[in-house]
């Protein structure tokens, strides 16, 4: 299991910070979890699943 920080999520998805948080707010992107008081991260597997879901939508 690997945890990604925001910069890594941005590189993986090609999305900017504000877009990621906008998608989280509307429920269209995996939410981060707290690593410490001032630090959050995302599971790499959840980000990969999100990317795959976008690819699957393209194939329709």
C-alpha positions as CSV (number, residue, x, y, z in Angstrom):
1,X,0.0,0.0,0.0
2,X,1.5,3.3,-1.0
3,X,0.4,6.8,0.1
4,X,0.7,9.7,-2.3
5,X,1.0,13.4,-1.3
6,X,-0.8,16.1,-3.2
7,X,2.1,16.8,-5.6
8,X,2.2,13.2,-6.6
9,X,-1.6,13.1,-7.1
10,X,-1.3,16.1,-9.3
11,X,1.4,14.5,-11.4
12,X,-0.5,11.2,-11.7
13,X,-3.8,12.8,-12.7
14,X,-2.7,15.9,-14.6
15,X,-5.1,17.9,-12.4
16,X,-4.3,21.1,-10.5
17,X,-4.8,21.5,-6.8
18,X,-8.0,23.5,-6.9
19,X,-9.6,21.1,-9.4
20,X,-8.7,18.1,-7.2
21,X,-10.3,19.7,-4.1
22,X,-13.3,20.8,-6.2
23,X,-13.8,17.2,-7.4
24,X,-13.5,16.0,-3.8
25,X,-16.2,18.5,-2.6
26,X,-18.7,17.3,-5.2
27,X,-17.8,13.6,-4.6
28,X,-16.1,12.9,-7.9
29,X,-12.6,12.2,-6.5
30,X,-11.1,10.1,-3.7
31,X,-10.9,12.0,-0.4
32,X,-7.6,12.3,1.3
33,X,-7.0,11.0,4.8
34,X,-5.0,12.5,7.7
35,X,-1.5,11.3,8.1
36,X,-0.8,13.8,10.9
37,X,-2.2,17.0,12.2
38,X,-1.2,19.0,9.2
39,X,-0.6,16.4,6.5
40,X,-2.9,14.4,4.3
41,X,-2.4,11.7,1.7
42,X,-4.2,9.5,-0.8
43,X,-4.0,5.8,-1.4
44,X,-2.3,5.2,-4.7
45,X,-4.7,2.4,-5.5
46,X,-7.7,4.8,-5.1
47,X,-6.1,7.3,-7.5
48,X,-5.3,4.5,-10.0
49,X,-9.0,3.3,-9.8
50,X,-10.2,6.9,-10.4
51,X,-7.9,7.2,-13.5
52,X,-9.2,3.8,-14.7
53,X,-12.8,4.9,-14.3
54,X,-12.0,8.0,-16.5
55,X,-10.5,5.7,-19.1
56,X,-13.5,3.4,-19.0
57,X,-15.8,6.4,-19.6
58,X,-13.8,7.3,-22.7
59,X,-14.3,3.8,-24.2
60,X,-18.1,4.1,-24.1
